[in-house]
Amino acid sequence: MAKLIEIIAGLAVFGFWMNIVGNPHVVETVLGLIIGTSVGFWVYRKLANLW
């Protein structure tokens, strides 16, 4: 369950980032992937500590 929430959180942040950027190029896309992955790992670590 925590893994599913991690994926959803990462995709939500990545989608939000792409919505803000508008017409992304390679750098903006890579930055969005890094931010989304980082948020996903952070959410997973926080949820793993709770359960």
C-alpha positions in Angstrom: 0.0 0.0 0.0 2.8 2.4 0.8 4.4 1.7 -2.6 1.2 2.6 -4.4 1.0 5.9 -2.4 4.6 6.6 -3.3 3.9 6.1 -7.0 0.8 8.3 -6.9 2.6 11.1 -5.0 5.5 11.1 -7.4 3.3 11.1 -10.4 1.2 13.9 -9.0 4.2 16.1 -8.3 5.6 15.4 -11.7 2.3 16.2 -13.3 2.0 19.4 -11.3 5.5 20.4 -12.3 4.8 19.8 -16.0 1.7 21.8 -15.7 3.6 24.8 -14.2 6.4 24.5 -16.8 4.0 24.5 -19.8 6.2 23.6 -22.8 8.9 21.5 -21.3 12.3 20.9 -22.8 14.8 18.2 -21.8 16.1 20.1 -18.7 12.7 20.8 -17.3 11.6 17.2 -17.8 14.7 15.8 -16.1 14.2 18.2 -13.3 10.6 17.2 -12.9 11.6 13.5 -12.9 14.2 14.2 -10.1 11.7 16.2 -8.0 8.9 13.5 -8.5 11.2 10.7 -7.6 12.5 12.5 -4.6 9.0 13.2 -3.3 8.1 9.6 -3.9 11.0 8.3 -1.9 10.3 10.8 0.9 6.7 9.8 1.1 7.6 6.1 1.2 10.1 6.7 4.0 7.6 8.6 6.0 4.9 6.0 5.5 7.2 3.1 6.2 8.0 4.7 9.6 4.3 5.1 10.4 3.4 1.5 9.6 
